[in-house]
Amino acid sequence: MADDPQNTPGNGPEDERQGAPGSGAGNAPSGTVSKGAEGGDQADAVKAAETARAAAEKRASEAEQEAARLRRSNAATRGTDLDALREEVRQEFTEALVRAELRAAAAGRLRDPADAVALLDVSSLAGSGDIDAAAVAAAVDQLVKDKPYLAADQGSPAPMWGDVGAGPRESTDEPEPATPLDRLRRAYGS
């Protein structure tokens, strides 16, 4: 139907929406202004970038977890790697027990028992599976000797604030001084 006047280019509804090239009647409806260089679009772009970054970090974390799970799954299917996996789990469990033993040994000796876990080498104390309580105690003793500022104060009580002049007062039998000079005489005992 080449002779049909309705079917020629420029007469269809598609051409009305797109507009002629260079006519300015493109994608934006008439009467609206493009926001290409305005601050609102920049804030939206920054927000979109932050959202995309958070989503990418979440996907990366999930991918790392999945990769670790798959490594363990693959190791479990192979006979030789299964022993290595069991040894790795034993080592992690033993180190967790050593950390608990360190916190228990440092409970009365250090201000913060977590300092013992942070400052001592847990893997060297783990050994071959059995926890040597004497070695753990010796390590805590050596830590207190090397860094005495970490030690808990055994004999001194907690510092007191003292009287700062606020709050209710006990009633005294003496009447309130009449003048500031009388108050000073009473304070200095003269």
RAFENFEN-V411151 format. One line per field, one symbol per residue. psi: psi as a letter, one per 20 degrees, with the letter a starting at -180 (. if undefined). burial: # if it has 9 or more other C-alpha atoms within 8 Angstrom, else .. A space follows every 10 residues. Layout:
psi->???
burial->???
This chain:
psi->lhiohhjqpi irhhhhghrq piiimchpqq iqpqkgjrhh hghhggghgg ghgghghghg ghhgghgggh ghghhhhpgh hhghgghggg gggghhhggg hghghigihq gohhhghhiq ohhhihbjhq pohhhgghhg ghghghmiii qqoghprqqq hapjkrrqqq qqiqqpqhrh hhggghhjk.
burial->......##.. ##..###### ....##.... .......... ##........ .......... .......... .#..##.... ##..#....# #..##.###. ###.###.## ###.###... .#..##.... #....##.## ..##.....# #......... .......... .......... .##.#.....
